[in-house]
């Protein structure tokens, strides 16, 4: 019986020390900063990856939209998605069978939205689709570092928060 009480007391003492010091780490140690996930775009056998910093250094486009969810006008700035797609071989001006191309945009929470490539291509469609990194002049906060924005959506159902991947496929 005494051995059990001593063992229980020892376990409680160790648990208290762990909770105070964060698993035995010194108190002055800071938690590791989260590194934003890069955006990976794939098409066929090609792929490319961009960090938020690399995207911020590219030519930017600003779009003004009404967000039905927040009931507010918002201004986003970012890189046109088509500029990134062409870097992995998606045709800038598709013809014939290339009109079968579609993409799946994926968020870190695995939320996915589908677009035809024609919908994101300014030579074929009047929408502007960007990979945004700022909202109203400030870095994106609660939606992750990158967000897919489409100016022609009545509701932002296909806007993808915390965008981490865009995969391009061909419909058969």
C-alpha positions in Angstrom: 0.0 0.0 0.0 2.8 2.5 0.9 4.6 1.7 -2.4 1.4 2.6 -4.3 1.1 5.9 -2.4 4.7 6.8 -3.0 4.4 5.9 -6.7 1.3 8.0 -7.1 3.0 10.9 -5.3 6.0 10.6 -7.7 3.8 10.5 -10.8 1.9 13.6 -9.6 5.1 15.5 -8.9 6.5 14.6 -12.4 3.2 15.6 -14.1 3.3 19.0 -12.3 6.9 19.6 -13.4 6.0 18.7 -17.0 3.0 21.1 -17.1 5.0 24.0 -15.6 8.0 23.6 -17.9 6.4 22.3 -21.1 7.6 18.7 -21.1 10.7 19.5 -19.2 11.9 22.2 -21.5 13.3 25.4 -20.0 10.8 28.2 -19.5 12.7 30.6 -21.7 12.4 28.4 -24.8 9.9 29.8 -27.3 7.6 27.5 -29.3 8.8 27.0 -32.9 7.2 29.5 -35.4 4.9 27.9 -37.9 6.3 28.1 -41.4 3.5 28.8 -43.9 3.0 25.9 -46.3 4.2 26.6 -49.9 1.8 26.5 -52.8 2.4 23.6 -55.1 0.9 23.5 -58.6 1.0 20.4 -60.7 0.1 19.7 -64.3 1.0 16.4 -66.0 4.6 15.5 -65.0 5.5 19.1 -64.1 5.2 20.8 -60.8 6.4 24.1 -59.2 6.3 25.4 -55.6 6.1 29.0 -54.4 6.5 30.2 -50.9 4.3 33.2 -49.8 7.5 35.4 -49.9 8.2 34.3 -53.5 4.6 35.1 -54.5 4.7 38.5 -52.8 7.8 39.4 -54.9 5.9 38.7 -58.2 3.7 41.2 -60.1 0.5 41.7 -58.1 -3.1 42.3 -59.1 -5.7 44.0 -56.9 -9.4 43.0 -57.0 -12.4 44.5 -55.2 -15.1 42.0 -54.4 -18.3 41.8 -52.3 -18.0 39.0 -49.8 -21.5 37.5 -49.2 -20.3 35.7 -46.1 -19.0 38.9 -44.3 -21.5 41.2 -46.0 -18.6 43.6 -46.8 -16.6 45.0 -49.7 -13.1 43.6 -49.6 -10.0 44.3 -51.6 -7.5 41.5 -52.2 -4.0 41.6 -53.8 -2.1 38.7 -55.2 -0.8 36.9 -58.2 -3.1 36.0 -61.1 -3.6 32.2 -60.9 -3.1 31.9 -64.7 0.4 33.4 -64.4 1.3 30.5 -62.1 -0.4 27.9 -64.3 1.5 28.8 -67.4 4.8 28.3 -65.5 4.0 24.5 -65.3 2.9 24.3 -68.9 -0.8 25.1 -68.9 -1.4 26.7 -72.3 -2.0 30.5 -72.0 -4.5 30.4 -74.9 -6.0 26.9 -75.0 -7.5 25.4 -78.1 -9.3 22.1 -79.0 -8.6 19.3 -76.5 -6.9 21.8 -74.2 -10.4 23.2 -73.4 -10.9 20.0 -71.3 -8.4 21.2 -68.7 -9.8 21.7 -65.2 -8.1 22.3 -61.8 -8.7 21.4 -58.2 -7.7 24.1 -55.7 -7.0 22.6 -52.3 -6.8 24.2 -48.8 -4.8 22.9 -45.9 -8.0 21.7 -44.3 -8.6 19.6 -47.5 -11.4 21.9 -48.7 -11.5 21.6 -52.5 -13.0 23.6 -55.3 -13.1 22.8 -59.0 -12.7 25.3 -61.9 -12.3 24.8 -65.6 -9.0 26.4 -66.7 -11.1 28.6 -69.1 -12.7 30.1 -65.9 -9.4 31.3 -64.6 -8.0 32.4 -68.0 -8.4 36.1 -68.7 -8.1 35.5 -72.5 -11.4 33.4 -72.3 -13.3 34.7 -69.3 -13.9 38.1 -67.7 -13.3 36.9 -64.1 -10.1 37.7 -62.3 -8.8 34.8 -60.2 -5.9 35.5 -58.0 -3.8 33.8 -55.3 -4.2 36.5 -52.7 -1.8 37.2 -49.9 -3.3 40.5 -48.6 -6.7 41.8 -47.7 -7.4 45.5 -47.5 -3.6 46.1 -47.6 -2.8 43.8 -44.7 -1.4 40.2 -44.8 -4.2 37.6 -44.6 -4.8 36.6 -41.0 -7.4 34.0 -40.2 -7.6 32.5 -43.7 -3.9 31.4 -43.8 -1.2 33.1 -45.8 -2.8 32.4 -49.3 -6.4 32.5 -50.5 -7.9 31.8 -53.9 -10.2 34.7 -54.9 -12.6 34.8 -57.9 -14.2 38.1 -58.8 -17.2 36.6 -60.5 -18.5 34.4 -57.7 -21.8 35.5 -56.2 -20.9 33.7 -53.0 -17.3 32.9 -52.0 -18.1 29.1 -52.0 -15.1 28.4 -54.3 -12.7 30.8 -52.6 -10.2 28.5 -51.0 -8.6 29.6 -47.7 -5.1 28.6 -46.8 -4.5 27.5 -50.3 -1.7 24.8 -50.5 -2.2 23.1 -53.8 -3.6 23.5 -57.3 -3.8 20.3 -59.4 -4.6 20.5 -63.2 -6.2 17.6 -65.0 -7.8 16.8 -68.3 -11.3 15.6 -68.6 -11.8 12.6 -70.9 
